[in-house]
Each structure stands twice: as structure tokens, then as C-alpha cells.
Amino acid sequence: SERKAEVKHAESGQQNIAPLPNDRIEKSQPFEITAVDSAGPLYLKDGSKLEWKFIIEGAPWWGGFWERLVRSVKNCLKCVLGKTSLMYEELNTVLIEVEAAISSRPLTYVYNDVNEPDPLTPSHFTVGSRLTTLPSPKFACKFY
């Protein structure tokens, strides 16, 4: 026996959408409410040892670009803290300052003349301006 295809017509339904949370509606700076943790855990004064796992920096297809930024954060922390252990609020403050320094690194040419335009930085894309000023070369931290 032969079967005939039946065509069914249904009314389209309405999707009920939940209201968005206030922090998604209110005007704020980019990444003021959300963030990405790409550095892994940092331990405080509880005696735990820190174990770092690395991605190959020269392999961008393995996340090497992000690993290079994580290394920059670690170098800043080593320069500022050495082997000092901090409480949570102290570590949080230092990490915010390091974040500002990393986000203020120049992406474009840095002119010697102060009358020339400021270099473009990652913070220009997120908050619209530079977060810090350029450090003086005499205060540069060297890693050997």
C-alpha cells in the first residue's frame, strides 16, 4: 500500500524571554563586571606551594599568545613582590596595578617627542584611555 505524506501546519509559538540582570542593562566600562582568569591559581599565606603549567609561547595555536601575557604578569609580580607572601587584599591590589601596567603597554610606535600622540594600548580598546603612564627607563626591572 502506498503512503501519502501529510502536511501539518502549526501555529508559531511565542518565546518567553527572561528579563536581563541589571548589570547587563546599566551602562558600565567594558570588563568592569566580568573578567577572564587566565593565570591560574595564586596562593596566599597558607603555606601552599605554587605549581605553574606552561603552554609553549612560540605556538600561538596552543595559546602561546596568552601564555606570553601570563609570563608578563608573573615577571611583574616577581619584580614587585620577590618572595613576599601577601594577604588577599594586598595581593588583589598588586594584581590590579599589574593589570593596569600590562593593559597600558604600547601597541603602536612610541614617539620621543611629548607633543606627539600617545601610543595605542590595549586599555584604549576596553576603557577608552591609557590606565598608567610610561615608566622611567631608570626604574626598569631586569630579570637574569
Secondary structure, DSSP 8 states (H G I E B T S, - for coil): ---------------------HHHHS---TTSS-----S-----TT----------TT-GGGTHHHHHHHHHHHHHHHHHHTT----HHHHHHHHHHHHHHHHTS-SS---SSTTS-----HHHHHTSS-SS----GGG-----
